[in-house]
Structure formats: structure tokens, C-alpha cells
Amino acid sequence: MSSRREARRTAIFLLYQWDVTGRPLASLYEGEIDGYARDLADDVTERAEAIDTRVSAASIGWPAERLGALERNVLRVAVLELDRGEVPIDVVIDEAVTLAKRYASDDAGRLVHGILARIAREAA
């Protein structure tokens, strides 16, 4: 079993491939996939439209479909984790920002932070 951080990263890359290629998510599972990663990815695909609506509302003029696939999927996973309430809000936001910065850019990290902070405030 991997750490939640590693599982989250795996889920984001599976979702990225799903989002970009349009292939069924199950076809992207190769080898041993961590259960937490699989659950995150499966839940996001089931709720992607609803999550994207929330992201679009919180991004103020920047709809989810205009985001890069990486940022969009980082946000999808983070929103799902916020909704589940299993991970502290600060950890969800910090992890999402770190992933956006690492795999996209500092600007992506700032964008992800702003959107997640609004969603967290609205949920509180």
C-alpha cells in the first residue's frame, strides 16, 4: 500500500490520461493500483460534471473546461477529498497546490489555491 500522497498522485495521472484520451478509466489501470487511488479516480469520473460545475463557479470567469487537464484533475481530486471530509482542509489544499506547482507551474499552483480556498469557504 502506498501513502495517500502517492495514491493521490497516481489518481491524478490516471484521471489526466482519462481526460485527455477519452479512454475508459478501467482501461488505464495497469499493474497494481493502490485502492485509495482507484477509489479517488473512480469517484471523480462518476462526479466529474458536478465537480467541474463547482470549480467553474469558484474560479470566477475561468470555467473548468478552460483549465489545463492537469490542473482540472488536481482540482477534481481535491474537491472530492474536501467533500469526503477524511483529509484536513489544509492538507487537501497544500497537496493540490504542491502537485499543480510540481507538474504544471507556480501560476497553476496559485490558481488551484484560489479556487480551492473559495470552495472550502463556501462549504464551511
N, CA, C and O atoms as a printed pandas DataFrame, in Angstrom:
     atom_number atom_name residue_name chain_id  residue_number  x_coord  y_coord  z_coord
0              1         N          MET        A               1    0.844   -1.182    0.000
1              2        CA          MET        A               1    0.000    0.000    0.000
2              3         C          MET        A               1    0.888    1.243    0.000
3              4         O          MET        A               1    1.872    1.310    0.737
4              5         N          SER        A               2    0.540    2.215   -0.820
5              6        CA          SER        A               2    1.316    3.444   -0.904
6              7         C          SER        A               2    0.742    4.485    0.061
7              8         O          SER        A               2   -0.322    4.285    0.646
8              9         N          SER        A               3    1.453    5.582    0.214
9             10        CA          SER        A               3    0.944    6.659    1.051
10            11         C          SER        A               3   -0.203    7.354    0.322
11            12         O          SER        A               3   -0.378    7.196   -0.886
12            13         N          ARG        A               4   -0.968    8.115    1.070
13            14        CA          ARG        A               4   -2.053    8.864    0.426
14            15         C          ARG        A               4   -1.494    9.834   -0.601
15            16         O          ARG        A               4   -2.109   10.063   -1.642
16            17         N          ARG        A               5   -0.330   10.406   -0.311
17            18        CA          ARG        A               5    0.292   11.336   -1.252
18            19         C          ARG        A               5    0.581   10.627   -2.579
19            20         O          ARG        A               5    0.272   11.154   -3.647
20            21         N          GLU        A               6    1.169    9.442   -2.508
21            22        CA          GLU        A               6    1.469    8.680   -3.722
22            23         C          GLU        A               6    0.175    8.239   -4.424
23            24         O          GLU        A               6    0.080    8.289   -5.650
24            25         N          ALA        A               7   -0.798    7.814   -3.648
25            26        CA          ALA        A               7   -2.075    7.386   -4.227
26            27         C          ALA        A               7   -2.779    8.546   -4.917
27            28         O          ALA        A               7   -3.352    8.379   -5.993
28            29         N          ARG        A               8   -2.737    9.711   -4.301
29            30        CA          ARG        A               8   -3.339   10.909   -4.888
30            31         C          ARG        A               8   -2.670   11.223   -6.225
31            32         O          ARG        A               8   -3.344   11.531   -7.208
32            33         N          ARG        A               9   -1.345   11.143   -6.253
33            34        CA          ARG        A               9   -0.593   11.408   -7.488
34            35         C          ARG        A               9   -0.983   10.397   -8.570
35            36         O          ARG        A               9   -1.179   10.766   -9.729
36            37         N          THR        A              10   -1.093    9.134   -8.189
37            38        CA          THR        A              10   -1.498    8.094   -9.144
38            39         C          THR        A              10   -2.895    8.392   -9.690
39            40         O          THR        A              10   -3.123    8.304  -10.896
40            41         N          ALA        A              11   -3.814    8.737   -8.817
41            42        CA          ALA        A              11   -5.181    9.045   -9.249
42            43         C          ALA        A              11   -5.194   10.212  -10.223
43            44         O          ALA        A              11   -5.909   10.179  -11.224
44            45         N          ILE        A              12   -4.412   11.237   -9.938
45            46        CA          ILE        A              12   -4.384   12.411  -10.819
46            47         C          ILE        A              12   -3.857   12.041  -12.196
47            48         O          ILE        A              12   -4.393   12.504  -13.204
48            49         N          PHE        A              13   -2.822   11.219  -12.259
49            50        CA          PHE        A              13   -2.297   10.840  -13.565
50            51         C          PHE        A              13   -3.239    9.906  -14.319
51            52         O          PHE        A              13   -3.336    9.986  -15.544
52            53         N          LEU        A              14   -3.930    9.027  -13.610
53            54        CA          LEU        A              14   -4.949    8.206  -14.274
54            55         C          LEU        A              14   -6.057    9.096  -14.835
55            56         O          LEU        A              14   -6.498    8.910  -15.969
56            57         N          LEU        A              15   -6.500   10.061  -14.034
57            58        CA          LEU        A              15   -7.559   10.959  -14.478
58            59         C          LEU        A              15   -7.100   11.851  -15.625
59            60         O          LEU        A              15   -7.870   12.151  -16.538
60            61         N          TYR        A              16   -5.855   12.267  -15.572
61            62        CA          TYR        A              16   -5.296   13.064  -16.667
62            63         C          TYR        A              16   -5.381   12.277  -17.970
63            64         O          TYR        A              16   -5.833   12.802  -18.988
64            65         N          GLN        A              17   -4.944   11.014  -17.939
65            66        CA          GLN        A              17   -4.999   10.173  -19.139
66            67         C          GLN        A              17   -6.436    9.963  -19.605
67            68         O          GLN        A              17   -6.721   10.006  -20.802
68            69         N          TRP        A              18   -7.332    9.737  -18.660
69            70        CA          TRP        A              18   -8.757    9.559  -18.980
70            71         C          TRP        A              18   -9.313   10.819  -19.635
71            72         O          TRP        A              18  -10.026   10.743  -20.636
72            73         N          ASP        A              19   -8.986   11.970  -19.071
73            74        CA          ASP        A              19   -9.489   13.257  -19.538
74            75         C          ASP        A              19   -8.962   13.581  -20.932
75            76         O          ASP        A              19   -9.713   14.051  -21.786
76            77         N          VAL        A              20   -7.684   13.333  -21.164
77            78        CA          VAL        A              20   -7.049   13.697  -22.429
78            79         C          VAL        A              20   -7.383   12.708  -23.548
79            80         O          VAL        A              20   -7.622   13.107  -24.688
80            81         N          THR        A              21   -7.396   11.418  -23.213
81            82        CA          THR        A              21   -7.592   10.409  -24.262
82            83         C          THR        A              21   -9.049   10.032  -24.489
83            84         O          THR        A              21   -9.410    9.566  -25.569
84            85         N          GLY        A              22   -9.891   10.233  -23.471
85            86        CA          GLY        A              22  -11.277    9.809  -23.585
86            87         C          GLY        A              22  -11.459    8.307  -23.421
87            88         O          GLY        A              22  -12.564    7.790  -23.586
88            89         N          ARG        A              23  -10.370    7.601  -23.094
89            90        CA          ARG        A              23  -10.464    6.154  -22.874
90            91         C          ARG        A              23  -11.173    5.863  -21.557
91            92         O          ARG        A              23  -11.098    6.663  -20.624
92            93         N          PRO        A              24  -11.856    4.737  -21.474
93            94        CA          PRO        A              24  -12.462    4.355  -20.197
94            95         C          PRO        A              24  -11.385    4.248  -19.114
95            96         O          PRO        A              24  -10.292    3.735  -19.356
96            97         N          LEU        A              25  -11.705    4.730  -17.945
97            98        CA          LEU        A              25  -10.732    4.747  -16.856
98            99         C          LEU        A              25  -10.186    3.352  -16.565
99           100         O          LEU        A              25   -8.983    3.191  -16.356
100          101         N          ALA        A              26  -11.050    2.349  -16.550
101          102        CA          ALA        A              26  -10.619    0.985  -16.226
102          103         C          ALA        A              26   -9.548    0.485  -17.195
103          104         O          ALA        A              26   -8.715   -0.339  -16.820
104          105         N          SER        A              27   -9.561    0.971  -18.429
105          106        CA          SER        A              27   -8.559    0.527  -19.406
106          107         C          SER        A              27   -7.177    1.093  -19.097
107          108         O          SER        A              27   -6.183    0.629  -19.656
108          109         N          LEU        A              28   -7.098    2.089  -18.214
109          110        CA          LEU        A              28   -5.824    2.718  -17.876
110          111         C          LEU        A              28   -5.156    2.078  -16.668
111          112         O          LEU        A              28   -4.004    2.386  -16.363
112          113         N          TYR        A              29   -5.871    1.185  -15.974
113          114        CA          TYR        A              29   -5.302    0.524  -14.810
114          115         C          TYR        A              29   -4.353   -0.564  -15.284
115          116         O          TYR        A              29   -4.775   -1.582  -15.832
116          117         N          GLU        A              30   -3.078   -0.333  -15.065
117          118        CA          GLU        A              30   -2.075   -1.333  -15.424
118          119         C          GLU        A              30   -1.332   -1.726  -14.158
119          120         O          GLU        A              30   -0.918   -0.869  -13.378
120          121         N          GLY        A              31   -1.170   -3.004  -13.965
121          122        CA          GLY        A              31   -0.464   -3.466  -12.774
122          123         C          GLY        A              31   -1.277   -3.241  -11.517
123          124         O          GLY        A              31   -2.504   -3.151  -11.550
124          125         N          GLU        A              32   -0.558   -3.153  -10.408
125          126        CA          GLU        A              32   -1.184   -2.992   -9.097
126          127         C          GLU        A              32   -1.504   -1.524   -8.856
127          128         O          GLU        A              32   -0.597   -0.692   -8.818
128          129         N          ILE        A              33   -2.770   -1.198   -8.693
129          130        CA          ILE        A              33   -3.199    0.175   -8.410
130          131         C          ILE        A              33   -3.662    0.232   -6.957
131          132         O          ILE        A              33   -4.491   -0.569   -6.526
132          133         N          ASP        A              34   -3.121    1.181   -6.215
133          134        CA          ASP        A              34   -3.499    1.382   -4.820
134          135         C          ASP        A              34   -5.013    1.572   -4.717
135          136         O          ASP        A              34   -5.617    2.248   -5.549
136          137         N          GLY        A              35   -5.616    0.971   -3.694
137          138        CA          GLY        A              35   -7.064    1.058   -3.510
138          139         C          GLY        A              35   -7.557    2.485   -3.339
139          140         O          GLY        A              35   -8.606    2.846   -3.871
140          141         N          TYR        A              36   -6.807    3.305   -2.599
141          142        CA          TYR        A              36   -7.209    4.704   -2.414
142          143         C          TYR        A              36   -7.157    5.449   -3.747
143          144         O          TYR        A              36   -8.052    6.241   -4.042
144          145         N          ALA        A              37   -6.135    5.211   -4.545
145          146        CA          ALA        A              37   -6.020    5.849   -5.859
146          147         C          ALA        A              37   -7.174    5.430   -6.759
147          148         O          ALA        A              37   -7.771    6.258   -7.446
148          149         N          ARG        A              38   -7.478    4.154   -6.748
149          150        CA          ARG        A              38   -8.577    3.642   -7.589
150          151         C          ARG        A              38   -9.912    4.257   -7.158
151          152         O          ARG        A              38  -10.705    4.676   -8.001
152          153         N          ASP        A              39  -10.156    4.309   -5.849
153          154        CA          ASP        A              39  -11.404    4.893   -5.355
154          155         C          ASP        A              39  -11.522    6.372   -5.732
155          156         O          ASP        A              39  -12.578    6.825   -6.173
156          157         N          LEU        A              40  -10.431    7.118   -5.554
157          158        CA          LEU        A              40  -10.451    8.534   -5.930
158          159         C          LEU        A              40  -10.764    8.692   -7.419
159          160         O          LEU        A              40  -11.654    9.451   -7.801
160          161         N          ALA        A              41  -10.027    7.972   -8.243
161          162        CA          ALA        A              41  -10.215    8.096   -9.694
162          163         C          ALA        A              41  -11.628    7.687  -10.108
163          164         O          ALA        A              41  -12.271    8.388  -10.889
164          165         N          ASP        A              42  -12.109    6.570   -9.594
165          166        CA          ASP        A              42  -13.453    6.119   -9.945
166          167         C          ASP        A              42  -14.515    7.121   -9.493
167          168         O          ASP        A              42  -15.435    7.434  -10.248
168          169         N          ASP        A              43  -14.390    7.621   -8.273
169          170        CA          ASP        A              43  -15.368    8.589   -7.760
170          171         C          ASP        A              43  -15.339    9.892   -8.544
171          172         O          ASP        A              43  -16.385   10.489   -8.798
172          173         N          VAL        A              44  -14.149   10.335   -8.927
173          174        CA          VAL        A              44  -14.066   11.569   -9.712
174          175         C          VAL        A              44  -14.750   11.390  -11.062
175          176         O          VAL        A              44  -15.491   12.271  -11.498
176          177         N          THR        A              45  -14.513   10.258  -11.734
177          178        CA          THR        A              45  -15.150   10.084  -13.049
178          179         C          THR        A              45  -16.672   10.066  -12.938
179          180         O          THR        A              45  -17.371   10.547  -13.831
180          181         N          GLU        A              46  -17.180    9.512  -11.843
181          182        CA          GLU        A              46  -18.628    9.477  -11.646
182          183         C          GLU        A              46  -19.207   10.874  -11.369
183          184         O          GLU        A              46  -20.355   11.157  -11.710
184          185         N          ARG        A              47  -18.401   11.735  -10.749
185          186        CA          ARG        A              47  -18.892   13.052  -10.326
186          187         C          ARG        A              47  -18.223   14.206  -11.066
187          188         O          ARG        A              47  -18.364   15.359  -10.661
188          189         N          ALA        A              48  -17.498   13.915  -12.144
189          190        CA          ALA        A              48  -16.698   14.942  -12.829
190          191         C          ALA        A              48  -17.529   16.158  -13.233
191          192         O          ALA        A              48  -17.095   17.294  -13.042
192          193         N          GLU        A              49  -18.699   15.933  -13.781
193          194        CA          GLU        A              49  -19.521   17.058  -14.241
194          195         C          GLU        A              49  -19.930   17.965  -13.081
195          196         O          GLU        A              49  -19.842   19.188  -13.186
196          197         N          ALA        A              50  -20.371   17.374  -11.993
197          198        CA          ALA        A              50  -20.780   18.166  -10.821
198          199         C          ALA        A              50  -19.584   18.887  -10.203
199          200         O          ALA        A              50  -19.698   20.043   -9.796
200          201         N          ILE        A              51  -18.439   18.208  -10.133
201          202        CA          ILE        A              51  -17.244   18.842   -9.580
202          203         C          ILE        A              51  -16.809   19.992  -10.479
203          204         O          ILE        A              51  -16.457   21.065   -9.989
204          205         N          ASP        A              52  -16.829   19.775  -11.795
205          206        CA          ASP        A              52  -16.439   20.836  -12.730
206          207         C          ASP        A              52  -17.351   22.053  -12.604
207          208         O          ASP        A              52  -16.893   23.188  -12.736
208          209         N          THR        A              53  -18.625   21.827  -12.351
209          210        CA          THR        A              53  -19.555   22.944  -12.150
210          211         C          THR        A              53  -19.148   23.759  -10.930
211          212         O          THR        A              53  -19.168   24.989  -10.968
212          213         N          ARG        A              54  -18.783   23.087   -9.862
213          214        CA          ARG        A              54  -18.325   23.794   -8.648
214          215         C          ARG        A              54  -17.020   24.542   -8.895
215          216         O          ARG        A              54  -16.857   25.679   -8.453
216          217         N          VAL        A              55  -16.099   23.907   -9.595
217          218        CA          VAL        A              55  -14.823   24.554   -9.908
218          219         C          VAL        A              55  -15.065   25.789  -10.763
219          220         O          VAL        A              55  -14.470   26.838  -10.515
220          221         N          SER        A              56  -15.926   25.680  -11.762
221          222        CA          SER        A              56  -16.225   26.816  -12.640
222          223         C          SER        A              56  -16.843   27.963  -11.852
223          224         O          SER        A              56  -16.494   29.123  -12.073
224          225         N          ALA        A              57  -17.750   27.656  -10.941
225          226        CA          ALA        A              57  -18.390   28.694  -10.127
226          227         C          ALA        A              57  -17.374   29.387   -9.224
227          228         O          ALA        A              57  -17.458   30.597   -9.014
228          229         N          ALA        A              58  -16.429   28.643   -8.697
229          230        CA          ALA        A              58  -15.440   29.198   -7.767
230          231         C          ALA        A              58  -14.296   29.909   -8.483
231          232         O          ALA        A              58  -13.572   30.691   -7.866
232          233         N          SER        A              59  -14.127   29.647   -9.771
233          234        CA          SER        A              59  -12.983   30.216  -10.476
234          235         C          SER        A              59  -13.258   31.591  -11.065
235          236         O          SER        A              59  -12.357   32.215  -11.625
236          237         N          ILE        A              60  -14.477   32.068  -10.946
237          238        CA          ILE        A              60  -14.859   33.409  -11.369
238          239         C          ILE        A              60  -14.361   33.720  -12.785
239          240         O          ILE        A              60  -13.325   34.355  -12.980
240          241         N          GLY        A              61  -15.127   33.255  -13.746
241          242        CA          GLY        A              61  -14.836   33.569  -15.134
242          243         C          GLY        A              61  -13.836   32.657  -15.810
243          244         O          GLY        A              61  -13.419   32.927  -16.937
244          245         N          TRP        A              62  -13.444   31.592  -15.152
245          246        CA          TRP        A              62  -12.493   30.659  -15.759
246          247         C          TRP        A              62  -13.084   29.259  -15.648
247          248         O          TRP        A              62  -12.764   28.536  -14.705
248          249         N          PRO        A              63  -13.944   28.857  -16.593
249          250        CA          PRO        A              63  -14.624   27.566  -16.493
250          251         C          PRO        A              63  -13.656   26.383  -16.495
251          252         O          PRO        A              63  -12.566   26.454  -17.063
252          253         N          ALA        A              64  -14.069   25.316  -15.862
253          254        CA          ALA        A              64  -13.227   24.122  -15.723
254          255         C          ALA        A              64  -12.719   23.623  -17.066
255          256         O          ALA        A              64  -11.587   23.147  -17.154
256          257         N          GLU        A              65  -13.530   23.722  -18.116
257          258        CA          GLU        A              65  -13.083   23.204  -19.414
258          259         C          GLU        A              65  -11.957   24.044  -20.027
259          260         O          GLU        A              65  -11.298   23.594  -20.964
260          261         N          ARG        A              66  -11.732   25.238  -19.517
261          262        CA          ARG        A              66  -10.621   26.068  -19.999
262          263         C          ARG        A              66   -9.325   25.802  -19.228
263          264         O          ARG        A              66   -8.251   26.224  -19.656
264          265         N          LEU        A              67   -9.423   25.123  -18.124
265          266        CA          LEU        A              67   -8.230   24.764  -17.362
266          267         C          LEU        A              67   -7.457   23.675  -18.105
267          268         O          LEU        A              67   -8.030   22.914  -18.885
268          269         N          GLY        A              68   -6.171   23.612  -17.856
269          270        CA          GLY        A              68   -5.399   22.504  -18.390
270          271         C          GLY        A              68   -5.862   21.209  -17.750
271          272         O          GLY        A              68   -6.398   21.221  -16.641
272          273         N          ALA        A              69   -5.663   20.100  -18.430
273          274        CA          ALA        A              69   -6.124   18.806  -17.915
274          275         C          ALA        A              69   -5.488   18.476  -16.569
275          276         O          ALA        A              69   -6.140   17.888  -15.705
276          277         N          LEU        A              70   -4.236   18.843  -16.384
277          278        CA          LEU        A              70   -3.593   18.549  -15.104
278          279         C          LEU        A              70   -4.239   19.346  -13.977
279          280         O          LEU        A              70   -4.603   18.780  -12.945
280          281         N          GLU        A              71   -4.385   20.662  -14.167
281          282        CA          GLU        A              71   -4.994   21.490  -13.129
282          283         C          GLU        A              71   -6.424   21.055  -12.841
283          284         O          GLU        A              71   -6.845   20.995  -11.686
284          285         N          ARG        A              72   -7.168   20.751  -13.905
285          286        CA          ARG        A              72   -8.556   20.328  -13.742
286          287         C          ARG        A              72   -8.639   19.070  -12.884
287          288         O          ARG        A              72   -9.507   18.971  -12.017
288          289         N          ASN        A              73   -7.749   18.111  -13.114
289          290        CA          ASN        A              73   -7.811   16.864  -12.365
290          291         C          ASN        A              73   -7.243   16.983  -10.963
291          292         O          ASN        A              73   -7.692   16.277  -10.060
292          293         N          VAL        A              74   -6.273   17.853  -10.758
293          294        CA          VAL        A              74   -5.824   18.155   -9.397
294          295         C          VAL        A              74   -6.998   18.731   -8.612
295          296         O          VAL        A              74   -7.237   18.342   -7.468
296          297         N          LEU        A              75   -7.717   19.646   -9.220
297          298        CA          LEU        A              75   -8.874   20.249   -8.554
298          299         C          LEU        A              75   -9.981   19.229   -8.310
299          300         O          LEU        A              75  -10.600   19.231   -7.246
300          301         N          ARG        A              76  -10.232   18.371   -9.269
301          302        CA          ARG        A              76  -11.275   17.350   -9.100
302          303         C          ARG        A              76  -10.984   16.461   -7.899
303          304         O          ARG        A              76  -11.866   16.212   -7.076
304          305         N          VAL        A              77   -9.749   15.984   -7.800
305          306        CA          VAL        A              77   -9.379   15.122   -6.683
306          307         C          VAL        A              77   -9.492   15.888   -5.368
307          308         O          VAL        A              77  -10.007   15.358   -4.383
308          309         N          ALA        A              78   -9.015   17.125   -5.349
309          310        CA          ALA        A              78   -9.055   17.924   -4.116
310          311         C          ALA        A              78  -10.493   18.198   -3.687
311          312         O          ALA        A              78  -10.810   18.091   -2.502
312          313         N          VAL        A              79  -11.357   18.545   -4.616
313          314        CA          VAL        A              79  -12.761   18.812   -4.266
314          315         C          VAL        A              79  -13.410   17.549   -3.716
315          316         O          VAL        A              79  -14.162   17.608   -2.743
316          317         N          LEU        A              80  -13.125   16.420   -4.329
317          318        CA          LEU        A              80  -13.671   15.158   -3.822
318          319         C          LEU        A              80  -13.186   14.898   -2.400
319          320         O          LEU        A              80  -13.972   14.500   -1.540
320          321         N          GLU        A              81  -11.902   15.120   -2.146
321          322        CA          GLU        A              81  -11.374   14.911   -0.797
322          323         C          GLU        A              81  -11.986   15.903    0.192
323          324         O          GLU        A              81  -12.253   15.544    1.339
324          325         N          LEU        A              82  -12.210   17.137   -0.235
325          326        CA          LEU        A              82  -12.887   18.098    0.646
326          327         C          LEU        A              82  -14.294   17.608    0.984
327          328         O          LEU        A              82  -14.727   17.678    2.134
328          329         N          ASP        A              83  -14.995   17.115   -0.023
329          330        CA          ASP        A              83  -16.363   16.627    0.187
330          331         C          ASP        A              83  -16.395   15.411    1.123
331          332         O          ASP        A              83  -17.288   15.286    1.961
332          333         N          ARG        A              84  -15.439   14.546    0.974
333          334        CA          ARG        A              84  -15.397   13.344    1.822
334          335         C          ARG        A              84  -15.087   13.692    3.276
335          336         O          ARG        A              84  -15.544   13.005    4.189
336          337         N          GLY        A              85  -14.326   14.740    3.490
337          338        CA          GLY        A              85  -14.001   15.170    4.843
338          339         C          GLY        A              85  -13.040   14.255    5.590
339          340         O          GLY        A              85  -12.919   14.356    6.811
340          341         N          GLU        A              86  -12.357   13.365    4.881
341          342        CA          GLU        A              86  -11.428   12.422    5.510
342          343         C          GLU        A              86  -10.038   13.014    5.702
343          344         O          GLU        A              86   -9.258   12.523    6.517
344          345         N          VAL        A              87   -9.731   14.064    4.955
345          346        CA          VAL        A              87   -8.418   14.697    4.977
346          347         C          VAL        A              87   -8.635   16.143    5.414
347          348         O          VAL        A              87   -9.544   16.800    4.906
348          349         N          PRO        A              88   -7.826   16.657    6.341
349          350        CA          PRO        A              88   -7.986   18.049    6.771
350          351         C          PRO        A              88   -7.901   19.025    5.593
351          352         O          PRO        A              88   -7.120   18.821    4.664
352          353         N          ILE        A              89   -8.697   20.070    5.641
353          354        CA          ILE        A              89   -8.778   21.047    4.558
354          355         C          ILE        A              89   -7.402   21.586    4.185
355          356         O          ILE        A              89   -7.066   21.663    3.003
356          357         N          ASP        A              90   -6.607   21.957    5.180
357          358        CA          ASP        A              90   -5.272   22.499    4.904
358          359         C          ASP        A              90   -4.399   21.506    4.147
359          360         O          ASP        A              90   -3.634   21.896    3.265
360          361         N          VAL        A              91   -4.509   20.227    4.487
361          362        CA          VAL        A              91   -3.718   19.203    3.809
362          363         C          VAL        A              91   -4.181   19.051    2.365
363          364         O          VAL        A              91   -3.357   18.958    1.455
364          365         N          VAL        A              92   -5.485   19.025    2.153
365          366        CA          VAL        A              92   -6.024   18.907    0.790
366          367         C          VAL        A              92   -5.495   20.051   -0.074
367          368         O          VAL        A              92   -4.997   19.826   -1.178
368          369         N          ILE        A              93   -5.607   21.266    0.432
369          370        CA          ILE        A              93   -5.183   22.433   -0.350
370          371         C          ILE        A              93   -3.679   22.411   -0.573
371          372         O          ILE        A              93   -3.223   22.627   -1.696
372          373         N          ASP        A              94   -2.902   22.156    0.468
373          374        CA          ASP        A              94   -1.436   22.117    0.322
374          375         C          ASP        A              94   -0.994   21.056   -0.678
375          376         O          ASP        A              94   -0.127   21.311   -1.513
376          377         N          GLU        A              95   -1.581   19.881   -0.598
377          378        CA          GLU        A              95   -1.215   18.806   -1.528
378          379         C          GLU        A              95   -1.564   19.177   -2.963
379          380         O          GLU        A              95   -0.772   18.951   -3.878
380          381         N          ALA        A              96   -2.741   19.742   -3.159
381          382        CA          ALA        A              96   -3.166   20.122   -4.508
382          383         C          ALA        A              96   -2.261   21.204   -5.089
383          384         O          ALA        A              96   -1.868   21.127   -6.253
384          385         N          VAL        A              97   -1.934   22.197   -4.293
385          386        CA          VAL        A              97   -1.049   23.274   -4.751
386          387         C          VAL        A              97    0.336   22.718   -5.081
387          388         O          VAL        A              97    0.923   23.075   -6.103
388          389         N          THR        A              98    0.855   21.848   -4.221
389          390        CA          THR        A              98    2.162   21.246   -4.464
390          391         C          THR        A              98    2.174   20.470   -5.774
391          392         O          THR        A              98    3.119   20.590   -6.554
392          393         N          LEU        A              99    1.139   19.677   -6.025
393          394        CA          LEU        A              99    1.069   18.909   -7.265
394          395         C          LEU        A              99    0.940   19.819   -8.482
395          396         O          LEU        A              99    1.580   19.578   -9.505
396          397         N          ALA        A             100    0.125   20.852   -8.381
397          398        CA          ALA        A             100   -0.031   21.782   -9.505
398          399         C          ALA        A             100    1.288   22.485   -9.822
399          400         O          ALA        A             100    1.646   22.645  -10.988
400          401         N          LYS        A             101    2.003   22.902   -8.785
401          402        CA          LYS        A             101    3.296   23.559   -8.993
402          403         C          LYS        A             101    4.319   22.589   -9.575
403          404         O          LYS        A             101    5.054   22.931  -10.501
404          405         N          ARG        A             102    4.359   21.377   -9.026
405          406        CA          ARG        A             102    5.360   20.396   -9.452
406          407         C          ARG        A             102    5.161   19.980  -10.907
407          408         O          ARG        A             102    6.128   19.888  -11.663
408          409         N          TYR        A             103    3.922   19.729  -11.300
409          410        CA          TYR        A             103    3.678   19.168  -12.625
410          411         C          TYR        A             103    3.194   20.180  -13.657
411          412         O          TYR        A             103    3.088   19.854  -14.839
412          413         N          ALA        A             104    2.900   21.404  -13.223
413          414        CA          ALA        A             104    2.484   22.438  -14.180
414          415         C          ALA        A             104    3.359   23.673  -13.979
415          416         O          ALA        A             104    4.393   23.807  -14.632
416          417         N          SER        A             105    2.952   24.584  -13.074
417          418        CA          SER        A             105    3.719   25.821  -12.875
418          419         C          SER        A             105    3.303   26.487  -11.570
419          420         O          SER        A             105    2.318   26.097  -10.944
420          421         N          ASP        A             106    4.075   27.505  -11.170
421          422        CA          ASP        A             106    3.704   28.282   -9.988
422          423         C          ASP        A             106    2.356   28.968  -10.193
423          424         O          ASP        A             106    1.556   29.062   -9.262
424          425         N          ASP        A             107    2.103   29.447  -11.415
425          426        CA          ASP        A             107    0.808   30.071  -11.711
426          427         C          ASP        A             107   -0.332   29.075  -11.521
427          428         O          ASP        A             107   -1.393   29.426  -11.004
428          429         N          ALA        A             108   -0.108   27.839  -11.939
429          430        CA          ALA        A             108   -1.127   26.804  -11.744
430          431         C          ALA        A             108   -1.369   26.575  -10.264
431          432         O          ALA        A             108   -2.510   26.387   -9.843
432          433         N          GLY        A             109   -0.303   26.589   -9.470
433          434        CA          GLY        A             109   -0.441   26.433   -8.024
434          435         C          GLY        A             109   -1.267   27.546   -7.412
435          436         O          GLY        A             109   -2.110   27.295   -6.550
436          437         N          ARG        A             110   -1.032   28.781   -7.853
437          438        CA          ARG        A             110   -1.818   29.913   -7.331
438          439         C          ARG        A             110   -3.281   29.797   -7.739
439          440         O          ARG        A             110   -4.177   30.067   -6.940
440          441         N          LEU        A             111   -3.520   29.395   -8.983
441          442        CA          LEU        A             111   -4.894   29.230   -9.468
442          443         C          LEU        A             111   -5.615   28.151   -8.655
443          444         O          LEU        A             111   -6.743   28.360   -8.208
444          445         N          VAL        A             112   -4.973   27.015   -8.466
445          446        CA          VAL        A             112   -5.557   25.914   -7.701
446          447         C          VAL        A             112   -5.842   26.365   -6.272
447          448         O          VAL        A             112   -6.906   26.070   -5.727
448          449         N          HIS        A             113   -4.901   27.075   -5.668
449          450        CA          HIS        A             113   -5.097   27.553   -4.296
450          451         C          HIS        A             113   -6.319   28.469   -4.204
451          452         O          HIS        A             113   -7.155   28.304   -3.315
452          453         N          GLY        A             114   -6.422   29.420   -5.111
453          454        CA          GLY        A             114   -7.539   30.358   -5.076
454          455         C          GLY        A             114   -8.890   29.670   -5.220
455          456         O          GLY        A             114   -9.835   29.978   -4.492
456          457         N          ILE        A             115   -8.974   28.749   -6.149
457          458        CA          ILE        A             115  -10.238   28.042   -6.386
458          459         C          ILE        A             115  -10.602   27.170   -5.187
459          460         O          ILE        A             115  -11.746   27.189   -4.735
460          461         N          LEU        A             116   -9.642   26.409   -4.670
461          462        CA          LEU        A             116   -9.926   25.531   -3.530
462          463         C          LEU        A             116  -10.260   26.328   -2.274
463          464         O          LEU        A             116  -11.121   25.923   -1.493
464          465         N          ALA        A             117   -9.598   27.436   -2.077
465          466        CA          ALA        A             117   -9.906   28.262   -0.899
466          467         C          ALA        A             117  -11.340   28.773   -0.956
467          468         O          ALA        A             117  -12.026   28.803    0.067
468          469         N          ARG        A             118  -11.802   29.174   -2.137
469          470        CA          ARG        A             118  -13.200   29.619   -2.284
470          471         C          ARG        A             118  -14.172   28.470   -2.036
471          472         O          ARG        A             118  -15.177   28.643   -1.347
472          473         N          ILE        A             119  -13.878   27.313   -2.587
473          474        CA          ILE        A             119  -14.758   26.157   -2.397
474          475         C          ILE        A             119  -14.811   25.775   -0.925
475          476         O          ILE        A             119  -15.887   25.489   -0.399
476          477         N          ALA        A             120  -13.671   25.768   -0.259
477          478        CA          ALA        A             120  -13.628   25.422    1.178
478          479         C          ALA        A             120  -14.414   26.428    1.999
479          480         O          ALA        A             120  -15.140   26.042    2.915
480          481         N          ARG        A             121  -14.283   27.727    1.685
481          482        CA          ARG        A             121  -15.029   28.759    2.422
482          483         C          ARG        A             121  -16.533   28.598    2.216
483          484         O          ARG        A             121  -17.305   28.717    3.168
484          485         N          GLU        A             122  -16.944   28.333    1.008
485          486        CA          GLU        A             122  -18.369   28.174    0.707
486          487         C          GLU        A             122  -18.943   26.946    1.408
487          488         O          GLU        A             122  -20.101   26.947    1.826
488          489         N          ALA        A             123  -18.130   25.898    1.533
489          490        CA          ALA        A             123  -18.605   24.672    2.181
490          491         C          ALA        A             123  -18.702   24.813    3.687
491          492         O          ALA        A             123  -19.453   24.084    4.335
492          493         N          ALA        A             124  -17.938   25.755    4.255
493          494        CA          ALA        A             124  -17.899   25.916    5.714
494          495         C          ALA        A             124  -19.130   26.589    6.269
495          496         O          ALA        A             124  -19.231   26.789    7.480
